[in-house]
Amino acid sequence: MAASGCRGVRSILWKYGSYGKNLFVSRSKMVPQLPLRQIYVASSLWKKNLAAAGPQKFTQEFIDKQVEEFEVGKRHLANMMGEDPETFTQEDIDRSIAYLFPSGLFEKRARPVMKHPEEIFPKQTAIQWDAEGRPFHFLFYTGKQSYYSLLHDVYEKILAIERHQDKMRNKGLFTSDTKQILLTGSRWLLKEEIEENLVENISVQDYMRLIQLMELLLSMPYCSLEEEFILKFRKQLEVQSSKYEIPALQYDPQGVAFSVADGRRKSAKASITLRDSGSGNITINGRNYLHYFPVLQNREQLMFPLLFVGMMGRFDIEGSVEGSGHSAQAGALRLAISRALLSFVSEGEVEKMRQAGLLTADPRIRERKKPGQEGARKKFTWKKR
Amino acid sequence: MAAGVLSGVRQVLRGPRLVSAVLSCHGQTFSSAAAPDTGETVRDKILNFPITQPDYFHLSELFTIKDLFEARVHLGHKKGCRHRLMEPYLFGSRLDVDIIDLEQTAEHLQQALNFTAHVAYRGGIILFVSRRRQFGHLIETTARECGEYAHTRYWKGGLLTNAPIQYSPGVRLPDLVIFFSTLNNVFQQHVGIRDAAKMNIPTVGIVDSNCNPSLIPYPVPGNDDTPVAMEMYCRLFKMTINRAKDKRRQMELLRGISASV
């Protein structure tokens, strides 16, 4: 009913359409999605559409105001805490907010936070065209302007390198053994990271195409000309072994070196003191390890780190352990010994120990029992009928 | 045939701004309250005058039939690939290869370039489209150098027909779409031709002997496979657009108007 009425009014307006700009205003409100070219006649209409729809949820002025308020608020907070407003860093802000607004919420992201607006408001694209409606970017009408312009640039570089190769060939200076770009220890940026850089969504196929093009660029002999550009798309991997915290080497009043470390497995907690220039005695909870661990497997677990680094008879081990069962206690002790050994061992050995799995805490815990089943996995007897 | 129907269209003013200018003109004559605005009439002159001339931008000096021949524009596809509607534009076939009539091509190209120049003169948005991977980079570079726009990638469904959703509300659509090759990668007609026709956007298209010229207002029968031919087309369109824009800037400086219509 309403629809037909609407259509009727629409047809009347269409007939009188040439009579002025005012009539277009009401028409566009009713049928904004009709793709008729006449709608774009009046420039006042464009502005009206923009304001109503709001492609940008936060305008640039709004964000600037927020930044100003943040800076002022930071100074107030510094004064409140009695600190110097000039040297008030983000960690100080976090500390002060945690102190002034203590929150017992488990979800860290739900707690009160005071950060720079850049980190809070999501990055978004501004209006893509100028006052006349002409888009700024020459690939705007493709829909994915940043991604396609990136592909365009990469292809441009490939062509430039080919031209350089031809020039070298003409001069007779062409060689295949030119400076190669070092790629070890880095990986290609992930799709999410590239999406973040481009502020655009790309599909998996797009991402694969981009990586393909970069590999093509890398396969050319003179790719070192564009080394800087390529490295922008590679992320350095941190050396895994440098992440470990090596316990400090301490010294006895007698001058004997020792180190202390902890380890955990299931609910067993262990603490180990490793003394240098010993004779391989192992004492756990005040008892000899032969008494404490009658089972061979547990004693082997204790031996393994020392056997691996080849320092079997060198150390005296003094350990305390509590909780869980005998196997878990042995595992906790093994981890503690490995960690304590880190301070006596070289860098290469640390990496080897990491790869052997000595430094990884075993994450396995007891799986919970589920309702409707006997245990974690065992089901009740299945009856056909 | 297409040319005959649309030579009238060529005379009709396509730019949205002229319509508003004409409307405002009428408004002026009917209402006595508004003072005569000399700015309006000067702008009208700038916009109206070029249309009264047949070859205002002297585009006939940009190319000759000999240039087209040397760029191998006359070479079509094989006789078996011929499209029925392209037969008026062909001489016939020689050694199984279709030969395109360069005199007709020259005429059509002249009209297409003239139309492009007028659109560029009036500040219209021009979109270059092609789905040939060989020439995608060349066309994008040409578009960038002219200050216009290009789309040589996969054509998503509603780019023209569903523009407010695909881009943002209030986006301005292209005023002219130039197809450097009307077929897509699977030898079917490019979706953009149909979409532009739906949205009343005029189209210029380089139609080879296996293409369908029916929905294109300004077809230009010619070769779309040879690099020499494509480079020539890119060069011609770039020169036309630059010429038209320079002329417009010149006219505005002459009449002393800083803001464009």
Interface residues (C-beta under 8 A of the other chain):
Chain A: S18 G20 K21 P32 Q33 P35 R37 Y40 V41 A42 W46 N49 L50 A52 A53 P55 I127 Q128 W129 E132 G133 R134 P135 F138 L139 F140 Y141 T142 G143 K144 Y148 H152 Y155 E156 L159
Chain B: P16 V19 S20 L23 G27 G123 I125 L127 H137 E140 A143 R144 G147 E148 Y149 A150 H151 R153 K156 L159 T161 A163 P164 Q166 Y167 S168 P169 G170 V171 R172 L173 P174 K198 M199 N200 I201 S260
